[in-house]
């Protein structure tokens, strides 16, 4: 009966466009790794969706 809005939202490790001035080289490396992981996740999902679409298109092509 409790709304999910009542829960604190986890802090993002990195926000696009944020100020990088006070971050150490180690912190930057950590953020780069997180962003690489996210890019890989996005590319995998894109590949999955485009391959599904290709299969669907091939089923509906006229012969």
One Martini backbone bead per residue (centre of mass of N, CA, C, O) as a GRO file, in nm:
protein
   63
    1UNK     BB    1   0.049   0.067  -0.002
    2UNK     BB    2   0.312   0.183  -0.093
    3UNK     BB    3   0.481   0.411  -0.251
    4UNK     BB    4   0.763   0.444  -0.449
    5UNK     BB    5   0.805   0.756  -0.390
    6UNK     BB    6   0.908   0.713  -0.085
    7UNK     BB    7   1.165   0.627  -0.200
    8UNK     BB    8   1.481   0.655  -0.233
    9UNK     BB    9   1.691   0.757  -0.470
   10UNK     BB   10   1.946   0.667  -0.635
   11UNK     BB   11   2.251   0.769  -0.693
   12UNK     BB   12   2.421   0.883  -0.942
   13UNK     BB   13   2.732   0.843  -1.072
   14UNK     BB   14   2.634   0.985  -1.350
   15UNK     BB   15   2.600   1.300  -1.521
   16UNK     BB   16   2.532   1.450  -1.789
   17UNK     BB   17   2.729   1.751  -1.778
   18UNK     BB   18   2.888   1.753  -1.541
   19UNK     BB   19   3.111   1.853  -1.314
   20UNK     BB   20   3.476   1.761  -1.323
   21UNK     BB   21   3.681   1.926  -1.152
   22UNK     BB   22   3.674   1.745  -0.855
   23UNK     BB   23   3.782   1.494  -0.993
   24UNK     BB   24   3.946   1.220  -1.001
   25UNK     BB   25   4.096   0.988  -1.186
   26UNK     BB   26   3.948   0.750  -1.050
   27UNK     BB   27   3.660   0.862  -1.084
   28UNK     BB   28   3.672   0.878  -1.390
   29UNK     BB   29   3.719   0.577  -1.441
   30UNK     BB   30   3.456   0.482  -1.312
   31UNK     BB   31   3.268   0.637  -1.504
   32UNK     BB   32   3.370   0.514  -1.765
   33UNK     BB   33   3.290   0.222  -1.697
   34UNK     BB   34   2.989   0.275  -1.668
   35UNK     BB   35   2.951   0.384  -1.959
   36UNK     BB   36   3.048   0.132  -2.108
   37UNK     BB   37   2.831  -0.057  -1.993
   38UNK     BB   38   2.591   0.105  -2.107
   39UNK     BB   39   2.666   0.085  -2.403
   40UNK     BB   40   2.654  -0.224  -2.419
   41UNK     BB   41   2.356  -0.245  -2.338
   42UNK     BB   42   2.242  -0.077  -2.572
   43UNK     BB   43   2.362  -0.244  -2.807
   44UNK     BB   44   2.222  -0.511  -2.734
   45UNK     BB   45   1.932  -0.406  -2.759
   46UNK     BB   46   1.952  -0.310  -3.050
   47UNK     BB   47   2.024  -0.583  -3.174
   48UNK     BB   48   1.771  -0.729  -3.082
   49UNK     BB   49   1.566  -0.540  -3.227
   50UNK     BB   50   1.677  -0.560  -3.520
   51UNK     BB   51   1.652  -0.870  -3.544
   52UNK     BB   52   1.348  -0.886  -3.493
   53UNK     BB   53   1.267  -0.708  -3.728
   54UNK     BB   54   1.391  -0.878  -3.956
   55UNK     BB   55   1.217  -1.125  -3.906
   56UNK     BB   56   0.942  -0.988  -3.943
   57UNK     BB   57   0.991  -0.882  -4.231
   58UNK     BB   58   1.039  -1.164  -4.362
   59UNK     BB   59   0.747  -1.274  -4.300
   60UNK     BB   60   0.592  -1.017  -4.463
   61UNK     BB   61   0.691  -1.078  -4.730
   62UNK     BB   62   0.652  -1.096  -5.052
   63UNK     BB   63   0.649  -1.369  -5.310
   0.00000   0.00000   0.00000
